[in-house]
Amino acid sequence: MIDWNTTYAAIWRQRQAYLRPVRHTDPIRLRQLLGIDAQKQQLITNTERFLAGKPANNALLWGARGTGKSSLVKALLNDYKDRGLRIIEVDKEDLLYLPEIVDDIREHDHRFIIYCDDLSFESGDSLYKPLKSVLEGSIELPPDNVLFYATSNRRHLLPEHMRDNLETQLVNGEVHYSDAIEEKISLSDRFGLRLAFYPLQTPDYLQIVDSYFAEFTGDRETLHKAALDFAHQNAAKSGRTARQFFNAYSQSTTIDNF
């Protein structure tokens, strides 16, 4: 059994069918996440309501890769673990075990976020069905001390095909979606908080680069040019790209290394 007084996070391991305590969590803090202030504040507000025992929503963080979605969830743990927040990470393939996981924690005093990173489903995939029951309950209401936060590159979590739109109709000025689209939307609709993350604009990207190179004493213009060249090579201006640029060049001793 996990002692949640001293364990702040756990990961579900399917083979042994148990929660493995996480001893070394990612130390990222909310103040370090730049360029996503609006999304950050909305998720903070929702999480603080949850911790205060007020109604709060399950959250879906969707959008471009490398834009801070998963880092934001990890940072919440570090900033709020002393206020009783705990996180359980579950892979998509293990959503089958969600009811059992929830049963084990529903009577605890701590507040739990069940977190699934990079969540999406393919056509014909039925793994989302246990998730639906956890999000809104079945014959039994979902517990007050559990929320589900997920990150995804897809707004509706399921693949969207052009053929799904063919049966959509406009009747008396109202859109009536096809059954296929209704099924896709019905899953994402269970997340009361849906936050969109977009590729960073150049000033925001360079602000993140500067935060990593706070002690750099060389020419900033040259540094920025190198950072933009690196972003173009990786086809993305994102917090992840800025971190990778720092990892690649932070040990350079002269400006010529850039």
C-alpha angles and dihedrals in degrees: 000000000000119000100221091190089072101021116073101178140021138184125218112238111200100196094058092029094226143110111257113209114236111228099179114041126186104271096216114140130205093245090061094060109093133182095029101076096137095050091043094053094049092051092046091052092049092047094048090052088052093050090048091055093250125133110282137172136243107248134223116194107195137169145066120010120259095019098123103269098132093034089058092056092047091049091053090061093052094048098043108029090100088058092057102272117147130178130210116192118210127182119229091248089057097054085103087075096050095105091054092047092050092048090057095055106031093095096048123109093227124088115242132203112196104209129199118183123209093005118186138135134217128224110286092018111138099185091101092068096079087048091057092055092048093049096052105007131240121233084329120062117241112259119265092230097058132076130172120226120184137177123210143161088224125076094210097029092229126082115267119214130190091237090062089067096053094085095045110115138193109224120179090338094309125112114236109193124214118257090254093055092043089056092052095046093045091067098049090043089067088070104082091193116052116176122191122213120197134188111280124256115239096259091052092047092050090047089059091047090052090051090057093045095045092136096045109123099184130094110310094202091058090045091052093049090052090048092051092047088052091050091051091051089052093041092230140089102204144127088260091055091049090053091049090050089052091049091052100045110019092100094055110125100198136034089246089071089069 
